[in-house]
Amino acid sequence: MKSKVDKVWNAFWSGGIANPMEVIEQITYLLFIKRLDELHTLAENKANTTGKLIENRVFPDGMDDTGRRPRLYSDLRWSHFKNFAAPEMYEVIDQNVFPFIRNLGDVGSSFAANMKDARFTIPTPALLSKVVDLLEDIPMEDRDTKGDIYEYMLGKLATSGQNGQFRTSRHIIQLMVDMTAPTPQDLIIDPAAGTAGFLVAASEYLRDHHPEIWADAASRDHFNRLAFTGFDSDASMSRIGSMNMQLHGVENPTIQRRDSLAEEHTDAEGSYTLVLANPPFAGSLDYETAAKDLLTIVKTKKTELLFLALMIRLLKNGGRAAVIVPDGVLFGSSTAHKALRKMLVEDHKLDAVVKLPSGTFKPYTGVSTAILFFTKTSSGGTDQVWFYDVQADGFTLDDKRTPTEQNDLPDVLARWLSRPQSSRVETWPEFDRPRTAQSFLVPKSEIVAQNYDLSLNRYKVVEHEEVEHRDPAVILAELMVLEREIQDATATLARSLA
């Protein structure tokens, strides 16, 4: 996959497109167009098998008259235009395909708003033909392949580790989704959505675990229109996220271009039941820039703290959150750090702190991170906080991130799912785990006594093996014997040589 993407990337550069973000966006548009054709082909195959009319038709029958000359809608399909001569292919994509995808979403939908600015900027028919040929070999099944490609391409950007625009690995996303267990009634939001990886994973979880969502029109409408919301301050990210959700079968989610930290949130306050996010934590905002309603919760310039404040703001009472934070949030000594941790423990219900290995987000950053799980209550409720020290996540912790057999994530999920549904935490096997174990519970009173420090090492007990050392006097005596033996042997050798 990487070698194929490299060839596409090099073709753009040699073809005159030097802006990396423009390369990423144009590749994503083409992959989206390719996937639309594959989805239409699947619908056709299903109709042929069942003998029924095509359901979920992507390309309508008849003629498209948006270009210079009318064309069959079938000419807009990847499997058709890939065989055209380069000039004709260029005309079809420029004059017909791009207007078609700009109008795919419902009128007034966020998809339509994001796609209205989609522009075809590949300069020549020759470059387009070459790129189409190269992309033909990239599979686009039901995986989040576009996100994988985007993640790899971001590694080519010099600023990718600084601006926070990197994808969260799928296995970490999956752990967070599985632990929060979305329900068909949930209203799910990611206020730093990027390519919408969390929302895609949540939608797939619902498909796998709750087939009843297709039983009635109201449930289907909730899934397709209300269940998923994503904000991102970057217009390109919003477009990519919108396309990703469409390709994963969510017809009309809310994916908005919105600066989550700089806008007031009265329209969204208390609107959601589940937050899933990995917000950027590599910067700070001016007080003048930050939304005033967030500063009423915590006075800080730190983006990671402002995002936590935002999540509390967005959640309904009873809503839950899983959010990745840098370790500094867990033990930072500033007034804002302490105030936010105290708020999570005293005013709401802090459920778990899952410590991730420091190499989890390489090659982008080596910052140590953790996942916070909490429930908004506005009335407290923290009793015992579960800590887990993840030492292996199934990949090496260097820049290559090669798959390995060492993986604690299945154990994290299994232990979490074994917790009692009642309030009697004493019945949970984790309750009796020693502090030397990889996971254990810490009572609220101890966390309070430690000034609301949430770093795992504050509570973990490290066992040191007792090593028995020999008496130094005995060792010195043995050395003296060896020294005399060496001297005697040397003297004997010298006499024999003489």
VENMOKA-V412608 format. One record per pair of residues at least 12 apart in sequence whose C-alpha atoms are under 8 Angstrom apart, sorted by sequence separation. I is the first residue (numbers start at 1). J is the second residue. D is the distance in whole Angstrom. If there is no record, write none. Layout:
I:J:D + I:J:D
This chain:
43:55:6 + 61:73:6 + 103:115:8 + 154:166:7 + 294:306:7 + 297:309:6 + 356:368:7 + 357:369:7 + 394:406:5 + 395:407:8 + 43:56:7 + 60:73:6 + 61:74:8 + 102:115:5 + 103:116:8 + 242:255:6 + 287:300:8 + 356:369:6 + 393:406:7 + 394:407:4 + 9:23:7 + 43:57:7 + 59:73:6 + 101:115:7 + 102:116:5 + 241:255:7 + 287:301:6 + 355:369:6 + 356:370:5 + 392:406:6 + 393:407:5 + 394:408:7 + 59:74:7 + 102:117:8 + 151:166:6 + 286:301:6 + 294:309:6 + 355:370:4 + 356:371:7 + 392:407:5 + 393:408:6 + 394:409:8 + 415:430:8 + 40:56:8 + 76:92:7 + 102:118:7 + 151:167:6 + 285:301:5 + 294:310:6 + 354:370:5 + 355:371:6 + 391:407:8 + 392:408:6 + 393:409:6 + 40:57:6 + 59:76:8 + 75:92:8 + 76:93:7 + 238:255:6 + 284:301:5 + 285:302:7 + 353:370:7 + 354:371:5 + 391:408:7 + 392:409:8 + 442:459:8 + 40:58:6 + 59:77:8 + 238:256:6 + 284:302:5 + 285:303:7 + 353:371:6 + 354:372:7 + 390:408:6 + 39:58:7 + 40:59:7 + 238:257:6 + 283:302:7 + 284:303:5 + 294:313:8 + 352:371:8 + 353:372:5 + 390:409:7 + 76:96:7 + 98:118:8 + 147:167:8 + 182:202:7 + 283:303:6 + 352:372:6 + 353:373:6 + 37:58:8 + 76:97:6 + 98:119:7 + 177:198:8 + 281:302:8 + 282:303:7 + 304:325:7 + 351:372:8 + 352:373:5 + 36:58:7 + 98:120:7 + 184:206:7 + 235:257:6 + 281:303:6 + 304:326:8 + 350:372:8 + 351:373:5 + 352:374:7 + 390:412:8 + 182:205:7 + 183:206:7 + 232:255:8 + 234:257:6 + 280:303:7 + 281:304:5 + 350:373:6 + 351:374:5 + 437:460:8 + 173:197:8 + 177:201:7 + 181:205:8 + 182:206:7 + 229:253:6 + 230:254:6 + 231:255:6 + 232:256:7 + 233:257:5 + 234:258:8 + 280:304:7 + 305:329:7 + 350:374:4 + 351:375:7 + 388:412:7 + 435:459:7 + 436:460:6 + 67:92:8 + 173:198:6 + 177:202:6 + 225:250:8 + 228:253:5 + 229:254:5 + 230:255:5 + 231:256:5 + 232:257:5 + 233:258:5 + 279:304:7 + 304:329:8 + 349:374:6 + 350:375:6 + 435:460:5 + 436:461:5 + 94:120:6 + 184:210:7 + 224:250:5 + 225:251:7 + 227:253:7 + 228:254:6 + 229:255:6 + 230:256:6 + 231:257:6 + 232:258:5 + 233:259:4 + 348:374:8 + 349:375:5 + 435:461:5 + 436:462:6 + 68:95:7 + 167:194:7 + 170:197:8 + 174:201:7 + 178:205:8 + 183:210:8 + 223:250:7 + 224:251:5 + 225:252:5 + 226:253:7 + 229:256:8 + 231:258:5 + 232:259:6 + 233:260:7 + 262:289:6 + 263:290:7 + 264:291:5 + 348:375:6 + 349:376:6 + 436:463:7 + 67:95:5 + 167:195:7 + 173:201:7 + 177:205:8 + 224:252:5 + 225:253:5 + 226:254:8 + 231:259:7 + 232:260:7 + 262:290:5 + 263:291:5 + 264:292:7 + 265:293:7 + 279:307:7 + 348:376:5 + 349:377:7 + 66:95:7 + 67:96:5 + 165:194:7 + 168:197:8 + 184:213:6 + 199:228:6 + 224:253:6 + 225:254:7 + 231:260:7 + 261:290:6 + 262:291:5 + 264:293:6 + 348:377:5 + 66:96:6 + 167:197:8 + 199:229:8 + 261:291:6 + 344:374:7 + 347:377:7 + 348:378:5 + 199:230:8 + 305:336:8 + 309:340:8 + 347:378:5 + 348:379:6 + 349:380:6 + 350:381:8 + 351:382:7 + 64:96:7 + 305:337:7 + 347:379:5 + 348:380:4 + 349:381:5 + 350:382:6 + 353:385:7 + 355:387:7 + 66:99:7 + 261:294:8 + 346:379:8 + 347:380:4 + 348:381:6 + 349:382:4 + 351:384:7 + 352:385:5 + 353:386:6 + 354:387:6 + 355:388:6 + 356:389:7 + 357:390:6 + 360:393:8 + 90:124:8 + 196:230:7 + 346:380:5 + 347:381:8 + 348:382:7 + 349:383:8 + 351:385:5 + 352:386:5 + 353:387:5 + 354:388:5 + 355:389:5 + 356:390:5 + 357:391:6 + 90:125:5 + 184:219:7 + 305:340:7 + 345:380:7 + 346:381:7 + 350:385:6 + 351:386:6 + 352:387:6 + 353:388:7 + 354:389:6 + 355:390:6 + 356:391:7 + 357:392:7 + 362:397:7 + 363:398:7 + 89:125:7 + 275:311:7 + 300:336:6 + 345:381:8 + 346:382:7 + 354:390:7 + 357:393:8 + 362:398:7 + 363:399:5 + 185:222:8 + 193:230:5 + 299:336:6 + 345:382:6 + 359:396:8 + 360:397:6 + 362:399:5 + 363:400:7 + 87:125:5 + 90:128:7 + 192:230:7 + 193:231:6 + 194:232:6 + 298:336:6 + 359:397:4 + 362:400:8 + 86:125:5 + 87:126:8 + 90:129:8 + 184:223:7 + 187:226:7 + 188:227:6 + 189:228:6 + 190:229:6 + 191:230:6 + 192:231:6 + 193:232:6 + 358:397:7 + 359:398:6 + 362:401:7 + 37:77:5 + 86:126:6 + 89:129:8 + 187:227:5 + 188:228:5 + 189:229:5 + 190:230:5 + 191:231:5 + 192:232:5 + 275:315:7 + 327:367:8 + 357:397:8 + 359:399:8 + 36:77:8 + 37:78:6 + 186:227:6 + 187:228:6 + 188:229:6 + 189:230:6 + 190:231:7 + 191:232:7 + 192:233:8 + 274:315:7 + 298:339:7 + 326:367:7 + 327:368:6 + 384:425:8 + 37:79:7 + 86:128:7 + 185:227:8 + 187:229:8 + 195:237:6 + 261:303:8 + 272:314:6 + 273:315:6 + 298:340:7 + 326:368:6 + 327:369:5 + 34:77:8 + 86:129:6 + 184:227:8 + 194:237:5 + 195:238:7 + 270:313:6 + 271:314:6 + 272:315:5 + 273:316:6 + 326:369:4 + 327:370:6 + 33:77:8 + 34:78:5 + 193:237:8 + 194:238:7 + 197:241:8 + 200:244:8 + 269:313:6 + 270:314:5 + 271:315:6 + 272:316:6 + 273:317:8 + 279:323:8 + 281:325:7 + 325:369:6 + 326:370:6 + 33:78:7 + 34:79:8 + 193:238:8 + 195:240:6 + 196:241:5 + 200:245:6 + 261:306:7 + 269:314:5 + 270:315:5 + 271:316:6 + 273:318:7 + 274:319:6 + 275:320:6 + 276:321:6 + 277:322:7 + 278:323:6 + 279:324:7 + 281:326:7 + 324:369:7 + 325:370:6 + 194:240:8 + 195:241:4 + 196:242:8 + 199:245:8 + 261:307:7 + 268:314:6 + 269:315:7 + 270:316:4 + 273:319:4 + 274:320:5 + 275:321:5 + 276:322:5 + 277:323:5 + 278:324:5 + 279:325:8 + 324:370:6 + 325:371:6 + 82:129:8 + 194:241:6 + 203:250:8 + 269:316:8 + 270:317:7 + 272:319:7 + 273:320:6 + 274:321:6 + 275:322:6 + 276:323:6 + 277:324:7 + 278:325:7 + 324:371:4 + 325:372:7 + 147:195:6 + 193:241:7 + 196:244:7 + 200:248:7 + 265:313:8 + 275:323:7 + 323:371:5 + 324:372:6 + 390:438:8 + 195:244:7 + 196:245:7 + 261:310:7 + 265:314:8 + 322:371:6 + 323:372:5 + 389:438:5 + 82:132:7 + 147:197:7 + 260:310:8 + 322:372:6 + 323:373:7 + 388:438:6 + 389:439:6 + 82:133:8 + 321:372:8 + 322:373:5 + 388:439:4 + 321:373:6 + 322:374:7 + 387:439:5 + 388:440:7 + 144:197:8 + 320:373:7 + 321:374:5 + 386:439:7 + 387:440:6 + 320:374:6 + 321:375:6 + 386:440:6 + 387:441:6 + 320:375:4 + 386:441:5 + 387:442:8 + 319:375:6 + 320:376:6 + 385:441:5 + 386:442:6 + 318:375:6 + 319:376:6 + 384:441:6 + 385:442:5 + 317:375:8 + 318:376:5 + 319:377:8 + 384:442:5 + 385:443:6 + 317:376:5 + 318:377:6 + 384:443:4 + 385:444:7 + 316:376:7 + 317:377:5 + 383:443:6 + 384:444:6 + 315:376:7 + 317:378:7 + 383:444:5 + 382:444:6 + 312:376:7 + 389:456:7 + 33:101:8 + 192:260:7 + 388:456:8 + 191:260:6 + 387:456:7 + 199:276:8 + 198:276:6 + 198:277:7 + 189:272:7 + 187:271:8 + 188:272:6 + 193:277:7 + 187:272:5 + 188:273:6 + 189:274:6 + 190:275:6 + 192:277:6 + 186:272:8 + 187:273:5 + 188:274:5 + 189:275:5 + 190:276:5 + 191:277:7 + 192:278:7 + 186:273:6 + 187:274:6 + 188:275:6 + 189:276:6 + 190:277:5 + 192:279:5 + 186:274:7 + 188:276:7 + 191:279:8 + 192:280:8 + 182:274:8 + 26:120:7 + 26:121:7 + 26:122:7 + 146:244:8 + 177:276:8 + 345:444:8 + 144:244:8 + 176:276:7 + 353:454:8 + 355:456:7 + 30:132:8 + 353:456:8 + 31:135:7 + 17:122:8 + 35:140:6 + 142:248:7 + 16:123:8 + 345:452:8 + 15:123:8 + 31:140:8 + 168:278:7 + 342:452:6 + 341:452:6 + 15:127:6 + 341:453:8 + 338:451:8 + 341:454:8 + 338:452:7 + 12:127:7 + 31:146:7 + 165:280:7 + 338:453:8 + 11:127:7 + 164:280:5 + 163:280:8 + 164:281:7 + 28:146:7 + 164:282:7 + 11:130:7 + 12:131:8 + 163:282:7 + 11:131:7 + 162:282:7 + 191:311:8 + 114:235:7 + 118:239:8 + 331:453:5 + 8:131:6 + 330:453:6 + 331:454:6 + 114:238:6 + 115:239:6 + 330:454:5 + 331:455:6 + 114:239:5 + 330:455:5 + 8:134:6 + 24:150:7 + 7:134:7 + 8:135:7 + 111:239:7 + 114:242:7 + 327:455:7 + 24:153:7 + 4:134:7 + 4:135:8 + 111:242:6 + 110:242:8 + 111:243:8 + 4:137:8 + 4:138:7 + 1:138:7 + 20:157:7 + 180:320:8 + 111:252:7 + 114:255:8 + 180:321:8 + 110:252:7 + 111:253:8 + 114:256:7 + 180:322:7 + 109:252:7 + 110:253:7 + 111:254:7 + 114:257:8 + 5:149:7 + 110:254:5 + 111:255:7 + 109:254:7 + 110:255:6 + 106:252:7 + 110:256:6 + 176:322:6 + 2:149:8 + 105:252:7 + 5:153:8 + 2:152:7 + 169:361:8 + 168:361:8 + 166:364:7 + 161:364:5 + 160:364:7 + 161:365:6 + 155:363:8 + 155:364:7 + 25:236:7 + 32:243:7 + 36:247:7 + 28:240:7 + 35:247:7 + 25:240:8 + 32:247:8 + 175:409:7 + 179:413:6 + 178:413:7 + 179:416:7 + 175:413:7 + 179:417:7
